[in-house]
Amino acid sequence: MRYEVPCLIRLQNVSKTYNNGAKALIDVTLKIKNGEFVFLVGPSGAGKSTLTKLLYREEIPNRGQVILDGKNVVRMRPRDVPYLRRKSGMVFQDFRLLPRKTVAENVSFALEVGGASNKEIKRAVPAVLSMVGLAKKADVFPEHLSGGEQQRVCIARAIVNNPVLLIADEPTGNLDPETSEGIIRLLKDISTTGRAVIVATHNYTIIKRFPARTIKCENGKLVEVKDDEEIDLEIL
């Protein structure tokens, strides 16, 4: 019997129109499985940000269903939203590290706000720093790190709660090509642990260097980019 990988994300006929009349998403359907690595591409205003905000329940669709890890995000009670967000980790282009906290403190802060015990923090933080290659940088402050190292701290912070989904928004935008490749390799490795990873990017070189499922946002629609299809550079 063939084993079917569970579906982590399911969007069914989702539409989102903002108060100014802008149609961000139009009747969108999408499935992403556990452990899947996905590139999300498209020009500004095409719907990429709206799509990720729906998964994080920062936005709610006007129509359709958004299912994350078996939970209906649209019908979720406000008091349950923090628990939903612990299932998702976010990685940002501009790092957003706390400058007066060390590497370990930046990562542990994500656990502290979630109510983790000191015992849990002491166990989880060294393990996740080792995973991202920063075990020897635990007591260093962000200003003394390279851009690539700062992004690795962000990744460690995003996965320390053991989320089922990791969303990276332009994670290589401020990095040189060699460092960018290292970050994408790390994100792909993370997807092999069973977490789904979505990388929103304009970096065409990275997409070509690391072939993966690629979804294009265009005029409120989602289009699967086929393996042999060239991505229009004008949309990136």
Backbone torsions as a table, in degrees:
resi	resn	phi	psi	omega
1	MET	NA	132.5	-179.3
2	ARG	-77.0	132.3	179.2
3	TYR	-84.2	127.8	179.9
4	GLU	-99.3	122.0	178.4
5	VAL	-67.0	129.7	-178.0
6	PRO	-59.7	147.4	177.4
7	CYS	-85.2	120.0	-178.6
8	LEU	-86.6	-42.2	-177.2
9	ILE	-120.1	133.2	174.7
10	ARG	-140.6	116.9	172.7
11	LEU	-107.0	127.5	-177.2
12	GLN	-124.1	112.2	177.2
13	ASN	50.8	50.4	-175.9
14	VAL	-89.3	130.5	174.3
15	SER	-129.3	141.8	177.5
16	LYS	-138.6	118.8	176.4
17	THR	-120.9	131.1	-179.3
18	TYR	-85.6	167.1	-175.7
19	ASN	-60.0	-26.0	179.3
20	ASN	-82.6	3.1	178.4
21	GLY	93.3	-5.6	-179.8
22	ALA	-68.8	127.4	179.7
23	LYS	-94.7	102.1	-176.6
24	ALA	-78.1	-43.8	179.1
25	LEU	-134.5	140.6	-176.8
26	ILE	-129.5	106.5	174.2
27	ASP	50.5	54.7	-175.1
28	VAL	-91.6	134.1	174.2
29	THR	-124.9	133.7	-175.5
30	LEU	-155.3	141.6	173.3
31	LYS	-129.5	135.0	175.0
32	ILE	-131.8	131.1	-175.0
33	LYS	-92.0	162.2	172.6
34	ASN	-56.2	136.5	177.1
35	GLY	76.4	6.3	-178.7
36	GLU	-86.9	140.6	176.9
37	PHE	-107.6	124.9	-173.3
38	VAL	-133.3	130.6	169.8
39	PHE	-89.7	138.8	176.9
40	LEU	-120.0	117.6	-176.1
41	VAL	-123.7	166.1	178.8
42	GLY	145.0	158.2	-178.8
43	PRO	-71.8	166.3	175.2
44	SER	-59.2	136.1	179.4
45	GLY	85.1	4.2	-177.3
46	ALA	-85.0	-13.0	178.1
47	GLY	121.1	-1.3	-177.8
48	LYS	-60.8	-50.8	-177.9
49	SER	-64.0	-39.9	178.9
50	THR	-62.1	-42.3	-180.0
51	LEU	-59.4	-47.6	-179.3
52	THR	-68.5	-33.9	178.7
53	LYS	-67.4	-31.4	176.5
54	LEU	-66.0	-38.8	179.9
55	LEU	-68.5	-28.8	-178.0
56	TYR	-93.8	-2.8	-175.8
57	ARG	57.2	34.9	169.8
58	GLU	-82.1	-23.0	173.4
59	GLU	-129.5	156.3	176.8
60	ILE	-123.6	135.1	-178.7
61	PRO	-70.3	156.5	173.3
62	ASN	-76.0	-25.6	-177.2
63	ARG	-153.2	147.5	175.1
64	GLY	101.4	176.9	-176.2
65	GLN	-117.5	140.9	174.9
66	VAL	-123.5	112.0	-178.3
67	ILE	-112.1	125.3	176.3
68	LEU	-126.5	118.9	179.0
69	ASP	52.9	42.0	176.9
70	GLY	82.4	-1.6	-178.5
71	LYS	-105.0	136.5	177.1
72	ASN	-82.0	103.3	-175.4
73	VAL	-63.7	-35.6	-176.2
74	VAL	-64.4	-40.3	-176.1
75	ARG	-91.5	3.5	-175.6
76	MET	-67.3	138.8	177.0
77	ARG	-71.8	144.9	-178.5
78	PRO	-52.9	-35.8	-178.0
79	ARG	-69.6	-17.0	179.6
80	ASP	-92.5	-9.6	-176.9
81	VAL	-60.6	-42.7	178.0
82	PRO	-57.3	-35.2	178.7
83	TYR	-69.1	-37.6	176.3
84	LEU	-61.0	-44.9	-175.3
85	ARG	-68.5	-22.0	174.9
86	ARG	-72.1	-16.1	176.5
87	LYS	-80.0	-11.5	-176.6
88	SER	-122.9	137.4	174.6
89	GLY	-110.8	142.6	-178.6
90	MET	-117.4	135.0	175.5
91	VAL	-121.6	128.5	-173.7
92	PHE	-111.9	156.3	179.2
93	GLN	-63.2	-38.0	-174.3
94	ASP	-96.9	18.7	171.1
95	PHE	69.8	-54.4	178.7
96	ARG	58.1	42.2	176.4
97	LEU	-85.0	154.7	177.3
98	LEU	-84.9	113.5	-170.5
99	PRO	-65.6	-25.2	-177.7
100	ARG	-95.3	9.8	176.4
101	LYS	-116.7	144.9	178.1
102	THR	-70.8	174.7	176.8
103	VAL	-55.0	-51.3	-179.2
104	ALA	-62.1	-38.9	-178.9
105	GLU	-69.2	-36.0	176.3
106	ASN	-62.2	-41.7	-179.1
107	VAL	-72.7	-43.3	-178.2
108	SER	-66.2	-27.3	-179.5
109	PHE	-59.6	-35.5	178.8
110	ALA	-63.6	-31.2	177.2
111	LEU	-79.9	-37.4	-178.0
112	GLU	-61.5	-43.7	-179.0
113	VAL	-67.4	-20.2	177.7
114	GLY	-90.6	0.9	176.1
115	GLY	84.7	19.9	179.5
116	ALA	-69.0	150.0	178.9
117	SER	-78.2	161.8	177.3
118	ASN	-59.2	-36.1	179.0
119	LYS	-63.8	-43.6	179.5
120	GLU	-64.5	-40.7	-179.2
121	ILE	-65.2	-44.9	-179.1
122	LYS	-64.1	-28.0	178.8
123	ARG	-82.8	-41.5	-171.7
124	ALA	-78.4	-41.0	-173.0
125	VAL	-63.4	-50.5	178.2
126	PRO	-59.7	-36.1	-179.0
127	ALA	-65.0	-43.8	-177.2
128	VAL	-74.5	-32.7	176.3
129	LEU	-66.9	-36.3	175.4
130	SER	-64.5	-39.1	-179.6
131	MET	-60.8	-37.5	-177.7
132	VAL	-95.5	6.9	175.6
133	GLY	79.3	27.6	-177.7
134	LEU	-123.7	25.7	-177.6
135	ALA	-57.7	-33.2	-177.3
136	LYS	-89.3	1.8	-177.9
137	LYS	-110.8	13.9	-172.6
138	ALA	-57.0	-36.0	-174.8
139	ASP	-99.3	12.0	-179.2
140	VAL	-91.6	144.9	177.2
141	PHE	-87.7	152.4	-174.8
142	PRO	-53.2	-35.6	-176.8
143	GLU	-63.5	-18.6	-179.3
144	HIS	-98.4	10.4	179.9
145	LEU	-106.4	153.1	172.0
146	SER	-74.2	169.0	178.3
147	GLY	-60.3	-41.2	179.3
148	GLY	-64.8	-39.0	178.3
149	GLU	-66.8	-39.2	177.5
150	GLN	-62.7	-39.2	179.1
151	GLN	-67.6	-33.5	176.4
152	ARG	-66.3	-35.4	174.1
153	VAL	-62.3	-42.6	178.4
154	CYS	-60.3	-40.9	178.9
155	ILE	-66.0	-43.1	177.9
156	ALA	-59.8	-43.6	178.8
157	ARG	-62.5	-36.7	-177.1
158	ALA	-72.6	-28.0	-175.2
159	ILE	-106.3	-2.4	-174.9
160	VAL	-65.9	-24.9	176.5
161	ASN	-83.7	5.5	-180.0
162	ASN	58.4	53.7	-178.6
163	PRO	-71.8	159.8	176.6
164	VAL	-87.5	-15.9	-176.9
165	LEU	-135.6	135.3	174.9
166	LEU	-121.9	123.9	178.9
167	ILE	-112.5	120.6	180.0
168	ALA	-113.5	116.8	-176.6
169	ASP	-98.8	104.2	-178.1
170	GLU	49.7	53.7	-174.3
171	PRO	-66.7	-16.0	-179.7
172	THR	-109.3	9.0	-173.4
173	GLY	-60.2	-31.5	-178.0
174	ASN	-107.9	18.1	-173.0
175	LEU	-118.7	154.4	176.6
176	ASP	-74.8	164.5	-174.9
177	PRO	-55.5	-45.5	-177.9
178	GLU	-64.6	-43.5	178.7
179	THR	-66.0	-37.6	179.2
180	SER	-59.5	-42.4	179.8
181	GLU	-63.0	-39.1	178.3
182	GLY	-62.8	-38.9	179.5
183	ILE	-67.4	-42.2	179.6
184	ILE	-66.7	-39.5	176.2
185	ARG	-58.9	-42.8	179.5
186	LEU	-62.9	-44.2	179.7
187	LEU	-64.3	-38.2	177.5
188	LYS	-67.3	-38.2	175.8
189	ASP	-61.4	-39.9	179.8
190	ILE	-62.9	-36.5	179.4
191	SER	-64.8	-25.9	-180.0
192	THR	-73.7	-11.3	177.0
193	THR	-84.6	2.2	177.8
194	GLY	105.6	-7.9	177.9
195	ARG	-83.7	140.9	170.8
196	ALA	-79.6	139.9	-179.5
197	VAL	-126.7	124.1	176.7
198	ILE	-113.3	123.3	-180.0
199	VAL	-115.5	109.8	173.9
200	ALA	-84.1	125.1	-173.7
201	THR	-151.7	154.5	170.0
202	HIS	-109.6	4.8	-173.2
203	ASN	-86.1	93.7	-177.1
204	TYR	-64.4	-35.3	179.9
205	THR	-61.3	-41.8	179.3
206	ILE	-63.7	-41.9	-179.3
207	ILE	-62.4	-40.8	178.9
208	LYS	-71.4	-34.6	-176.7
209	ARG	-73.5	-31.6	-176.7
210	PHE	-126.0	78.7	-177.2
211	PRO	-55.6	132.8	179.6
212	ALA	-161.0	169.8	176.0
213	ARG	-56.6	128.9	-177.4
214	THR	-125.9	128.7	-179.3
215	ILE	-117.1	128.1	-178.0
216	LYS	-103.4	127.0	172.7
217	CYS	-91.8	125.3	-177.4
218	GLU	-151.5	116.9	178.2
219	ASN	54.7	40.8	176.6
220	GLY	81.3	2.3	179.7
221	LYS	-113.1	158.8	174.7
222	LEU	-111.6	130.5	-178.5
223	VAL	-127.9	128.0	176.0
224	GLU	-73.2	128.5	176.8
225	VAL	-88.1	121.6	-178.0
226	LYS	-74.6	157.5	-174.7
227	ASP	-54.9	-37.6	-175.6
228	ASP	-96.6	9.3	-176.8
229	GLU	-94.7	132.3	176.1
230	GLU	-79.8	135.4	178.3
231	ILE	-82.9	130.5	178.8
232	ASP	-64.2	115.6	-177.0
233	LEU	-62.7	-21.2	-178.9
234	GLU	-70.7	-17.3	-179.9
235	ILE	-91.8	-5.0	-176.0
236	LEU	-98.3	NA	NA
